[in-house]
Amino acid sequence: MARGRYKAKAEAQSTSALIQELEAQVSKLTEENKTLKAQLDQNLQHHAFQIAQMHEHLTQGTAPEIVSLKEENLKLKRALREDIS
C-alpha cells in the first residue's frame, strides 16, 4: 500500500510540475503574441502611410503631364482637321 500512496504522490507532483511548465509557456506565448500584434499594427500603419504618399506623388506628379498631353492632343487634332478640310 505504501508504494501506491508514494506513486500517486509522485504522479501528482509530476502533473503539477507539468501544469506549471505549460502555464509558463502560455504566459510566454501570450507576451510574444502581444509584441507581434503591436509590430503588425506598426507595420500596417507604415504601409498605409507609404501607400498614401505614393498615391499623392502619382496624382501630383502626373496631373500636369496629363494636362500638357491633353493640350498637345487637342492641337494635333485641330491641325489634322485643318489638313483634311
C-alpha positions in Angstrom: 0.0 0.0 0.0 2.8 2.4 0.7 4.0 2.0 -2.8 0.6 3.1 -4.2 0.5 6.1 -2.0 4.0 7.3 -3.0 3.3 6.5 -6.6 0.2 8.6 -6.5 2.0 11.4 -4.8 4.8 11.3 -7.3 2.4 11.4 -10.2 0.6 14.3 -8.6 3.9 16.2 -8.3 4.8 15.4 -11.9 1.4 16.5 -13.1 1.7 19.7 -11.0 5.2 20.4 -12.5 3.9 19.8 -16.0 0.9 22.2 -15.4 3.3 24.9 -14.1 5.6 24.4 -17.2 2.6 24.7 -19.5 1.3 27.8 -17.7 4.8 29.4 -18.1 4.8 28.5 -21.8 1.3 30.0 -22.3 2.4 33.2 -20.5 5.5 33.5 -22.7 3.5 32.9 -25.8 0.9 35.5 -24.7 3.6 38.1 -24.3 5.1 37.2 -27.6 1.7 37.5 -29.2 1.2 41.0 -27.8 4.6 42.1 -29.1 3.9 40.6 -32.6 0.4 42.3 -32.7 2.0 45.6 -31.8 4.6 45.2 -34.5 2.0 44.2 -37.0 -0.1 47.3 -36.2 3.0 49.5 -36.6 3.9 47.8 -40.0 0.3 48.3 -41.2 0.3 52.0 -40.3 3.7 52.4 -42.0 2.5 50.7 -45.2 -0.7 52.7 -45.2 1.4 55.9 -44.9 3.6 54.8 -47.8 0.7 54.0 -50.0 -0.8 57.4 -49.3 2.5 59.1 -50.1 2.8 57.1 -53.4 -0.8 57.9 -54.4 -0.2 61.6 -53.7 3.1 61.5 -55.6 1.4 59.9 -58.6 -1.6 62.2 -58.7 0.5 65.3 -58.2 3.3 64.2 -60.5 1.3 63.1 -63.4 -1.5 65.7 -63.3 0.5 68.5 -65.1 1.8 65.9 -67.6 -1.7 64.7 -68.4 -2.9 68.3 -68.9 0.0 69.0 -71.1 -0.6 65.9 -73.2 -4.3 66.6 -73.5 -3.5 70.1 -74.8 -1.0 68.7 -77.3 -3.5 66.1 -78.3 -6.1 68.9 -79.0 -3.6 70.9 -81.0 -2.7 67.8 -83.1 -6.4 67.0 -83.7 -7.1 70.6 -84.8 -4.1 70.6 -87.1 -5.2 67.3 -88.5 -8.8 68.6 -89.1 -7.3 71.6 -90.9 -5.2 69.4 -93.2 -8.2 67.2 -94.0 -10.5 70.2 -94.8 
